Amino acid sequence: MENDLKTKYEQAIKNGKQFVLTPEDLKYGINNSGKEIKSIDDLVMVHLTDFFPNGSIKTPLETKKSETTDIYVENDGIEKEYSIPVMSHRNTVHFCLNGGVESHKYGNWENKKYVIFTPLSANLNQIIGGVECDIFTEGSVPITKDAYVLCPEEEIDAMKLANPSATIVGYNGSTVLPYVNVFMSQVLGYKYEKTGDYTESFWKNSEDQKFVISMFKEHGWDYTMHNGSKWDYDDYTQRRTGVLVGIINTIKEERILYNEKDIPIAKQLLNEVFNGGNIFNGFNYMEQLRNNDVLLEVSNRLKEEINIDLVSLIDKEIPRDDKEAVELFSTAVLEEMRFRCVLEKEKENTLTEKEKIQLQYIRENDNKDVIVDDKLFPDTIRNNFKNYDELLDKQINELSENEKQIITNFISYKLQLMNKEDFENGISFKIENLPENTKASAERYRNVGIYKPERKGGFYLSFTCPNMQKLLSSLSGVNTEELCDKINYADSLEEEYEYNRKLNELPNCHITENLIERVITDCDLHQSTTARELENLAISYAEKYRKFINGEKNIFDDHAKQKGENQEKEFKQAISNMTKEQLMELNNQISLVQNNEEIIDSNRSL
């Protein structure tokens, strides 16, 4: 029987046999007699793993290793668990020098299947830093002819096929761990160094450690623990961003933001991510995102993977208070996601009235903050959400002035939502609650050259568009831009009034007042008795007017007919209410008008 394990191993190789370690070989123990660490050739890198090595020891990034992060959210008193798959972005491989890693509070290595021994001198170009019990490389580490691989004896043939240059040694048992340090010291001849619990190396203050530190310095490697180093932070930033990607995808897949009441749930999920940290390395995700370079990198990744862009937060002052900072980031993502949900609902034709107004407000103001917090709306709009439904079936003549204002605000926003293309082209409709313009008031305006027709107070449909006068010229056949110039350069108030009158009595335009930047139409909303009827009628007329200004010239035939019938009805009603003396006065006025017209016609013929 061989006196030591090395002799037993060499005898097997000499005889052309495959060497397999058995539990009986553990009796040889660790051999450190007469061994010293005086050069780089006295150091070996030891890596334990469960991943089958195939030509190289791959980084978690290369193996596409995935973990699961569980996040719990309470909804209506019921806690729901969301499991988020997160791929590791760690692009480093970790080794212990001259000893197998021992289990500690950061990980368990008791049941690993494989161990790879590779001389430190063979990997000098890849080492970037570490300490004795955790030296690490950038990128994967090739398994070369200098490497030894221990694997279960039933996998020897597969291991040789995958790693033809390396020396393959089998073992008998369920885990490689008991054999690691025995084989390394007995067969490979390296001095065994106890790794300890990772945070405190057992090499401390020894001559061996002094040599290792000087070697690190000589090769320009960082003598630092990976945990808490820049490589650890980079990895954790990417993994935390992976959690963020997973949460955003979960919110989308679960359609959480399609219902306004679920906004707090989505916000809690996002807060969990941005508020995350690693208790082991002291890492704080929010602190990393305060760095513009990191934020840009994260933003680019989000843009590429899920089309969410945080670039607007770059160079913005991030609050030092973590709670406020988390709120800022969560809200930025939430606004974009909720906005997309509302756009999707618009395609599905499932928008609520409130969402329609939110969407319109965003398009009009280029500001998405109202999509998750309607308190950011102007008061006049926000109050509509609460009060409008209560007013719909009230009689208009019973509404207070404040209630009428709510009605006009809400219906006006609805009118703007009718046609997205028109709105984007600057055409918008609204209803206005205008005061009465009496005969006396009209006369006062006339005295200063302004034409203001008499009108009764109430709701009127108005509209605004770019190049208003050009549009009115097209509809009427009258050069309104020329009329406007004549008003500006009129020689007298009478002349100015006459041009104003012509501008406000354009044929085929259905307007009662031309205010240059907007027009008040003659669409009769006075026949409405309730707010609901007013809304329906305003939307109907606005739709007709929209078609009309887009070229459908006969669209108002029914409107004109209805208007004539209403005027005739009002006239007959007024006549029936007149006294005998009032009727005689009316006849006198009609005769006077007719006589004046005859005189005007006679003068024209002369």
SESE-203765 format. One record per residue (C-alpha): residue in three letters; x, y, z. Coordinates in steps of 0.1 Angstrom, whole numbers, always signed. Layout:
BEGIN
R  residuo      X      Y      Z
R      ALA      X      Y      Z
...
// end
This chain:
BEGIN
R  residuo      X      Y      Z
R      MET     +0     +0     +0
R      GLU    +12    +35     -9
R      ASN    +26    +56    +19
R      ASP    +10    +88     +8
R      LEU    -18    +99    -16
R      LYS     +7   +114    -41
R      THR    +24    +81    -46
R      LYS     -9    +64    -50
R      TYR    -20    +89    -76
R      GLU    +13    +88    -96
R      GLN    +13    +50    -96
R      ALA    -22    +50   -111
R      ILE    -12    +74   -138
R      LYS    +20    +54   -145
R      ASN     -2    +23   -150
R      GLY    -25    +42   -174
R      LYS    -54    +40   -150
R      GLN    -80    +67   -143
R      PHE    -75    +79   -107
R      VAL   -106    +82    -85
R      LEU   -106    +95    -50
R      THR   -125    +75    -24
R      PRO   -135    +82    +12
R      GLU   -106    +60    +22
R      ASP    -82    +85     +8
R      LEU    -93   +112    +33
R      LYS    -72    +94    +59
R      TYR    -41   +109    +44
R      GLY    -53   +144    +56
R      ILE    -37   +177    +47
R      ASN     +1   +178    +42
R      ASN    +18   +211    +50
R      SER    +52   +197    +61
R      GLY    +81   +218    +49
R      LYS    +60   +240    +25
R      GLU    +64   +277    +22
R      ILE    +50   +305     +0
R      LYS    +79   +324    -14
R      SER    +69   +329    -51
R      ILE    +39   +332    -73
R      ASP    +44   +295    -83
R      ASP    +35   +285    -47
R      LEU     +0   +298    -51
R      VAL    -30   +280    -67
R      MET    -65   +293    -74
R      VAL    -93   +271    -61
R      HIS   -129   +273    -74
R      LEU   -158   +252    -62
R      THR   -190   +252    -82
R      ASP   -222   +234    -92
R      PHE   -219   +244   -128
R      PHE   -204   +219   -151
R      PRO   -172   +234   -164
R      ASN   -170   +233   -202
R      GLY   -137   +247   -214
R      SER   -137   +275   -189
R      ILE   -151   +287   -156
R      LYS   -178   +311   -167
R      THR   -190   +342   -149
R      PRO   -227   +343   -137
R      LEU   -233   +368   -165
R      GLU   -220   +344   -191
R      THR   -240   +314   -177
R      LYS   -271   +337   -177
R      LYS   -276   +326   -141
R      SER   -310   +337   -128
R      GLU   -322   +343    -93
R      THR   -356   +352    -79
R      THR   -365   +382    -59
R      ASP   -398   +381    -41
R      ILE   -418   +413    -34
R      TYR   -449   +413    -12
R      VAL   -477   +439    -17
R      GLU   -509   +444     +3
R      ASN   -540   +451    -17
R      ASP   -574   +455     +1
R      GLY   -560   +437    +31
R      ILE   -547   +407    +11
R      GLU   -510   +403     +7
R      LYS   -499   +391    -28
R      GLU   -464   +378    -36
R      TYR   -447   +387    -69
R      SER   -417   +366    -78
R      ILE   -393   +385   -101
R      PRO   -367   +365   -121
R      VAL   -334   +385   -122
R      MET   -304   +375   -142
R      SER   -271   +380   -125
R      HIS   -248   +406   -141
R      ARG   -217   +396   -121
R      ASN   -189   +393   -147
R      THR   -163   +380   -122
R      VAL   -151   +346   -113
R      HIS   -140   +341    -76
R      PHE   -113   +318    -62
R      CYS    -96   +311    -29
R      LEU    -58   +309    -28
R      ASN    -45   +276    -16
R      GLY    -77   +263     -1
R      GLY   -113   +255     -8
R      VAL   -138   +282     +2
R      GLU   -156   +275    +35
R      SER   -193   +281    +41
R      HIS   -200   +314    +57
R      LYS   -229   +338    +62
R      TYR   -229   +349    +25
R      GLY   -231   +314    +11
R      ASN   -230   +276    +15
R      TRP   -204   +254     -3
R      GLU   -210   +221    +15
R      ASN   -225   +202    -14
R      LYS   -207   +215    -45
R      LYS   -200   +189    -72
R      TYR   -168   +203    -89
R      VAL   -135   +219    -80
R      ILE   -110   +234   -104
R      PHE    -74   +240    -95
R      THR    -55   +264   -117
R      PRO    -21   +280   -110
R      LEU    -22   +317   -102
R      SER     +7   +323   -126
R      ALA    -14   +311   -155
R      ASN    -41   +338   -150
R      LEU    -21   +369   -142
R      ASN    -37   +389   -171
R      GLN    -72   +384   -158
R      ILE    -69   +391   -121
R      ILE    -83   +425   -111
R      GLY    -84   +424    -73
R      GLY    -94   +406    -42
R      VAL    -79   +392    -10
R      GLU    -64   +358     -2
R      CYS    -98   +341     +4
R      ASP   -115   +358    -25
R      ILE    -93   +367    -54
R      PHE   -114   +375    -86
R      THR   -110   +379   -123
R      GLU   -127   +399   -150
R      GLY   -145   +376   -174
R      SER   -143   +338   -176
R      VAL   -112   +318   -168
R      PRO   -101   +292   -194
R      ILE    -94   +256   -182
R      THR    -59   +249   -196
R      LYS    -34   +221   -195
R      ASP    -22   +233   -161
R      ALA    -56   +229   -145
R      TYR    -70   +199   -125
R      VAL   -107   +192   -123
R      LEU   -123   +170    -97
R      CYS   -157   +156   -106
R      PRO   -181   +127    -97
R      GLU   -166    +95   -111
R      GLU   -197    +89   -133
R      GLU   -190   +122   -151
R      ILE   -153   +116   -159
R      ASP   -158   +108   -196
R      ALA   -181   +139   -201
R      MET   -156   +161   -182
R      LYS   -127   +149   -203
R      LEU   -146   +156   -235
R      ALA   -155   +191   -223
R      ASN   -120   +199   -210
R      PRO    -95   +178   -231
R      SER    -64   +199   -220
R      ALA    -70   +196   -183
R      THR    -63   +167   -159
R      ILE    -95   +151   -148
R      VAL    -98   +133   -114
R      GLY   -129   +115   -103
R      TYR   -142   +111    -68
R      ASN   -166    +89    -50
R      GLY   -194   +105    -31
R      SER   -221   +132    -32
R      THR   -198   +163    -27
R      VAL   -163   +172    -37
R      LEU   -156   +194     -6
R      PRO   -140   +167    +17
R      TYR   -114   +160    -10
R      VAL   -104   +195    -20
R      ASN    -77   +204     +5
R      VAL    -64   +169     +8
R      PHE    -58   +165    -29
R      MET    -44   +201    -32
R      SER    -18   +196     -5
R      GLN    -10   +159     -9
R      VAL    -10   +155    -47
R      LEU     -5   +190    -61
R      GLY    +20   +200    -33
R      TYR     +6   +234    -24
R      LYS     +6   +247    +11
R      TYR    -29   +247    +25
R      GLU    -42   +280    +39
R      LYS    -74   +282    +60
R      THR    -99   +306    +44
R      GLY   -120   +313    +74
R      ASP   -154   +331    +72
R      TYR   -144   +353    +43
R      THR   -146   +386    +62
R      GLU   -115   +379    +82
R      SER    -87   +360    +65
R      PHE    -67   +335    +86
R      TRP    -37   +347    +66
R      LYS    -38   +379    +86
R      ASN     -4   +393    +97
R      SER    +14   +362    +85
R      GLU    +45   +361    +63
R      ASP    +24   +345    +36
R      GLN     -1   +374    +36
R      LYS    +28   +399    +34
R      PHE    +40   +382     +3
R      VAL     +5   +382    -12
R      ILE     +0   +419     -5
R      SER    +34   +427    -21
R      MET    +24   +405    -51
R      PHE     -9   +424    -55
R      LYS    +10   +457    -55
R      GLU    +35   +445    -80
R      HIS     +9   +434   -105
R      GLY    -14   +465   -100
R      TRP    -43   +445    -85
R      ASP    -66   +461    -60
R      TYR    -61   +445    -26
R      THR    -98   +447    -16
R      MET   -127   +425     -7
R      HIS   -151   +422    -36
R      ASN   -180   +428    -12
R      GLY   -184   +466    -11
R      SER   -159   +472    -39
R      LYS   -168   +490    -72
R      TRP   -172   +457    -90
R      ASP   -197   +446    -64
R      TYR   -216   +479    -67
R      ASP   -216   +476   -105
R      ASP   -230   +441   -103
R      TYR   -256   +450    -77
R      THR   -267   +481    -97
R      GLN   -273   +459   -126
R      ARG   -291   +432   -106
R      ARG   -313   +459    -89
R      THR   -321   +473   -123
R      GLY   -330   +438   -133
R      VAL   -355   +438   -104
R      LEU   -369   +471   -116
R      VAL   -372   +457   -151
R      GLY   -390   +426   -137
R      ILE   -414   +448   -116
R      ILE   -423   +470   -146
R      ASN   -429   +439   -167
R      THR   -450   +424   -139
R      ILE   -471   +456   -137
R      LYS   -476   +455   -174
R      GLU   -485   +418   -176
R      GLU   -509   +420   -146
R      ARG   -524   +451   -162
R      ILE   -522   +467   -127
R      LEU   -522   +503   -140
R      TYR   -552   +499   -163
R      ASN   -574   +507   -133
R      GLU   -568   +540   -115
R      LYS   -575   +524    -81
R      ASP   -544   +502    -86
R      ILE   -520   +531    -88
R      PRO   -510   +528    -51
R      ILE   -501   +491    -56
R      ALA   -478   +499    -86
R      LYS   -463   +527    -66
R      GLN   -455   +504    -37
R      LEU   -439   +479    -60
R      LEU   -417   +506    -75
R      ASN   -408   +521    -41
R      GLU   -397   +486    -30
R      VAL   -371   +485    -58
R      PHE   -358   +521    -56
R      ASN   -356   +519    -18
R      GLY   -336   +486    -20
R      GLY   -302   +480     -5
R      ASN   -278   +452     +3
R      ILE   -271   +448    +40
R      PHE   -239   +429    +33
R      ASN   -221   +455    +13
R      GLY   -239   +486    +25
R      PHE   -251   +492    -11
R      ASN   -280   +517    -16
R      TYR   -296   +517    -50
R      MET   -309   +553    -46
R      GLU   -274   +565    -37
R      GLN   -260   +549    -68
R      LEU   -287   +566    -90
R      ARG   -277   +600    -76
R      ASN   -245   +595    -97
R      ASN   -253   +608   -133
R      ASP   -230   +583   -149
R      VAL   -248   +554   -132
R      LEU   -282   +569   -138
R      LEU   -274   +573   -176
R      GLU   -263   +537   -177
R      VAL   -294   +525   -160
R      SER   -316   +547   -181
R      ASN   -300   +534   -213
R      ARG   -306   +498   -202
R      LEU   -343   +505   -193
R      LYS   -347   +523   -227
R      GLU   -333   +493   -245
R      GLU   -351   +465   -226
R      ILE   -385   +480   -218
R      ASN   -386   +514   -235
R      ILE   -387   +534   -202
R      ASP   -366   +565   -202
R      LEU   -352   +581   -170
R      VAL   -330   +605   -189
R      SER   -351   +635   -178
R      LEU   -338   +629   -142
R      ILE   -302   +633   -152
R      ASP   -287   +666   -140
R      LYS   -319   +671   -120
R      GLU   -313   +679    -83
R      ILE   -321   +646    -65
R      PRO   -333   +651    -29
R      ARG   -308   +640     -3
R      ASP   -337   +625    +17
R      ASP   -340   +589     +4
R      LYS   -378   +589     +9
R      GLU   -382   +620    -13
R      ALA   -357   +607    -38
R      VAL   -375   +573    -41
R      GLU   -408   +592    -46
R      LEU   -393   +612    -74
R      PHE   -380   +581    -93
R      SER   -411   +560    -86
R      THR   -434   +588    -98
R      ALA   -413   +593   -130
R      VAL   -417   +556   -140
R      LEU   -453   +555   -128
R      GLU   -464   +585   -149
R      GLU   -449   +570   -181
R      MET   -464   +535   -175
R      ARG   -499   +549   -165
R      PHE   -498   +572   -196
R      ARG   -491   +542   -218
R      CYS   -520   +522   -202
R      VAL   -543   +551   -209
R      LEU   -531   +553   -245
R      GLU   -538   +516   -248
R      LYS   -573   +520   -233
R      GLU   -579   +548   -258
R      LYS   -572   +522   -286
R      GLU   -595   +498   -269
R      ASN   -622   +525   -265
R      THR   -624   +518   -228
R      LEU   -614   +551   -214
R      THR   -633   +565   -184
R      GLU   -645   +601   -187
R      LYS   -618   +611   -162
R      GLU   -591   +594   -182
R      LYS   -603   +612   -213
R      ILE   -598   +645   -196
R      GLN   -564   +635   -182
R      LEU   -553   +624   -216
R      GLN   -565   +657   -231
R      TYR   -548   +677   -204
R      ILE   -515   +659   -211
R      ARG   -517   +665   -248
R      GLU   -526   +701   -243
R      ASN   -500   +709   -216
R      ASP   -473   +683   -224
R      ASN   -473   +674   -188
R      LYS   -479   +638   -175
R      ASP   -479   +644   -138
R      VAL   -517   +645   -136
R      ILE   -519   +610   -149
R      VAL   -512   +596   -114
R      ASP   -522   +626    -92
R      ASP   -553   +646   -103
R      LYS   -546   +670    -75
R      LEU   -521   +685    -99
R      PHE   -549   +696   -122
R      PRO   -561   +732   -121
R      ASP   -589   +733    -95
R      THR   -615   +740   -121
R      ILE   -608   +707   -139
R      ARG   -602   +686   -108
R      ASN   -635   +696    -93
R      ASN   -653   +684   -124
R      PHE   -644   +648   -115
R      LYS   -662   +650    -82
R      ASN   -692   +673    -91
R      TYR   -701   +668   -128
R      ASP   -721   +636   -125
R      GLU   -742   +651    -98
R      LEU   -751   +680   -121
R      LEU   -759   +661   -152
R      ASP   -797   +658   -146
R      LYS   -802   +691   -129
R      GLN   -823   +717   -147
R      ILE   -801   +744   -162
R      ASN   -822   +772   -147
R      GLU   -816   +757   -113
R      LEU   -778   +757   -115
R      SER   -757   +782    -96
R      GLU   -731   +803   -114
R      ASN   -704   +781    -99
R      GLU   -722   +749   -111
R      LYS   -725   +764   -146
R      GLN   -688   +770   -146
R      ILE   -682   +734   -138
R      ILE   -705   +724   -166
R      THR   -687   +746   -191
R      ASN   -653   +734   -180
R      PHE   -662   +697   -182
R      ILE   -681   +698   -215
R      SER   -653   +720   -231
R      TYR   -627   +693   -223
R      LYS   -650   +667   -238
R      LEU   -654   +687   -270
R      GLN   -616   +689   -273
R      LEU   -615   +651   -271
R      MET   -638   +645   -300
R      ASN   -612   +645   -327
R      LYS   -575   +639   -319
R      GLU   -563   +650   -354
R      ASP   -582   +683   -352
R      PHE   -569   +690   -318
R      GLU   -533   +683   -328
R      ASN   -539   +708   -357
R      GLY   -549   +734   -332
R      ILE   -587   +733   -337
R      SER   -606   +732   -304
R      PHE   -642   +737   -294
R      LYS   -657   +749   -261
R      ILE   -689   +761   -247
R      GLU   -691   +795   -230
R      ASN   -717   +808   -206
R      LEU   -720   +844   -220
R      PRO   -739   +873   -205
R      GLU   -768   +890   -223
R      ASN   -759   +917   -247
R      THR   -788   +942   -247
R      LYS   -799   +966   -274
R      ALA   -786   +995   -253
R      SER   -752   +977   -249
R      ALA   -750   +970   -286
R      GLU   -756  +1007   -292
R      ARG   -728  +1018   -269
R      TYR   -704   +995   -287
R      ARG   -716  +1010   -320
R      ASN   -707  +1045   -308
R      VAL   -670  +1033   -306
R      GLY   -671  +1016   -339
R      ILE   -675   +980   -327
R      TYR   -703   +957   -339
R      LYS   -718   +936   -310
R      PRO   -751   +920   -320
R      GLU   -778   +917   -294
R      ARG   -779   +883   -278
R      LYS   -796   +867   -249
R      GLY   -775   +853   -221
R      GLY   -767   +816   -219
R      PHE   -745   +788   -233
R      TYR   -729   +792   -267
R      LEU   -706   +770   -287
R      SER   -673   +786   -298
R      PHE   -643   +774   -316
R      THR   -606   +784   -321
R      CYS   -582   +774   -349
R      PRO   -550   +786   -365
R      ASN   -554   +810   -394
R      MET   -590   +817   -384
R      GLN   -596   +845   -409
R      LYS   -583   +823   -437
R      LEU   -607   +796   -428
R      LEU   -637   +820   -426
R      SER   -627   +834   -460
R      SER   -628   +799   -474
R      LEU   -662   +792   -460
R      SER   -678   +825   -467
R      GLY   -662   +836   -500
R      VAL   -654   +870   -483
R      ASN   -619   +882   -478
R      THR   -619   +885   -441
R      GLU   -582   +893   -438
R      GLU   -589   +923   -460
R      LEU   -618   +933   -438
R      CYS   -596   +932   -407
R      ASP   -571   +955   -424
R      LYS   -599   +979   -433
R      ILE   -611   +979   -397
R      ASN   -575   +988   -386
R      TYR   -573  +1017   -411
R      ALA   -609  +1029   -411
R      ASP   -612  +1067   -415
R      SER   -642  +1070   -391
R      LEU   -660  +1051   -364
R      GLU   -690  +1047   -388
R      GLU   -667  +1031   -414
R      GLU   -650  +1009   -387
R      TYR   -685   +998   -375
R      GLU   -696   +989   -410
R      TYR   -665   +967   -416
R      ASN   -670   +951   -382
R      ARG   -706   +943   -390
R      LYS   -696   +927   -423
R      LEU   -670   +906   -405
R      ASN   -696   +894   -380
R      GLU   -723   +887   -406
R      LEU   -703   +865   -429
R      PRO   -725   +843   -451
R      ASN   -724   +805   -447
R      CYS   -703   +805   -416
R      HIS   -729   +801   -388
R      ILE   -713   +826   -365
R      THR   -729   +853   -343
R      GLU   -696   +870   -333
R      ASN   -661   +870   -348
R      LEU   -636   +878   -322
R      ILE   -606   +873   -345
R      GLU   -589   +846   -324
R      ARG   -621   +827   -319
R      VAL   -657   +827   -331
R      ILE   -690   +823   -313
R      THR   -713   +801   -334
R      ASP   -751   +804   -339
R      CYS   -756   +768   -329
R      ASP   -785   +771   -305
R      LEU   -779   +755   -272
R      HIS   -807   +773   -255
R      GLN   -832   +746   -262
R      SER   -814   +724   -236
R      THR   -832   +720   -203
R      THR   -807   +698   -184
R      ALA   -769   +697   -183
R      ARG   -770   +662   -199
R      GLU   -790   +676   -228
R      LEU   -766   +705   -231
R      GLU   -736   +681   -233
R      ASN   -752   +660   -259
R      LEU   -763   +690   -280
R      ALA   -729   +707   -277
R      ILE   -711   +675   -288
R      SER   -736   +671   -317
R      TYR   -731   +706   -329
R      ALA   -694   +706   -325
R      GLU   -692   +674   -346
R      LYS   -713   +690   -373
R      TYR   -692   +722   -372
R      ARG   -660   +701   -374
R      LYS   -673   +684   -405
R      PHE   -685   +718   -418
R      ILE   -651   +735   -415
R      ASN   -636   +704   -432
R      GLY   -656   +710   -463
R      GLU   -691   +694   -458
R      LYS   -710   +726   -467
R      ASN   -745   +712   -463
R      ILE   -740   +699   -428
R      PHE   -760   +726   -412
R      ASP   -792   +724   -433
R      ASP   -811   +707   -405
R      HIS   -796   +731   -380
R      ALA   -807   +762   -401
R      LYS   -841   +747   -405
R      GLN   -844   +740   -368
R      LYS   -832   +775   -360
R      GLY   -857   +790   -384
R      GLU   -885   +770   -368
R      ASN   -874   +780   -333
R      GLN   -873   +817   -343
R      GLU   -907   +815   -359
R      LYS   -921   +798   -328
R      GLU   -905   +825   -306
R      PHE   -919   +853   -328
R      LYS   -954   +838   -328
R      GLN   -952   +834   -290
R      ALA   -941   +870   -287
R      ILE   -969   +883   -309
R      SER   -995   +864   -289
R      ASN   -983   +880   -257
R      MET   -985   +916   -271
R      THR  -1011   +941   -261
R      LYS  -1031   +959   -288
R      GLU  -1010   +991   -283
R      GLN   -978   +971   -287
R      LEU   -990   +955   -319
R      MET   -999   +990   -334
R      GLU   -963  +1002   -324
R      LEU   -948   +971   -341
R      ASN   -967   +978   -373
R      ASN   -956  +1014   -373
R      GLN   -919  +1003   -370
R      ILE   -923   +978   -398
R      SER   -938  +1005   -421
R      LEU   -909  +1029   -411
R      VAL   -883  +1002   -421
R      GLN   -900   +995   -454
R      ASN   -902  +1032   -462
R      ASN   -864  +1036   -454
R      GLU   -856  +1006   -476
R      GLU   -876  +1022   -505
R      ILE   -857  +1055   -501
R      ILE   -823  +1036   -500
R      ASP   -832  +1017   -532
R      SER   -843  +1049   -549
R      ASN   -810  +1066   -540
R      ARG   -790  +1036   -553
R      SER   -808  +1038   -587
R      LEU   -799  +1075   -590
// end
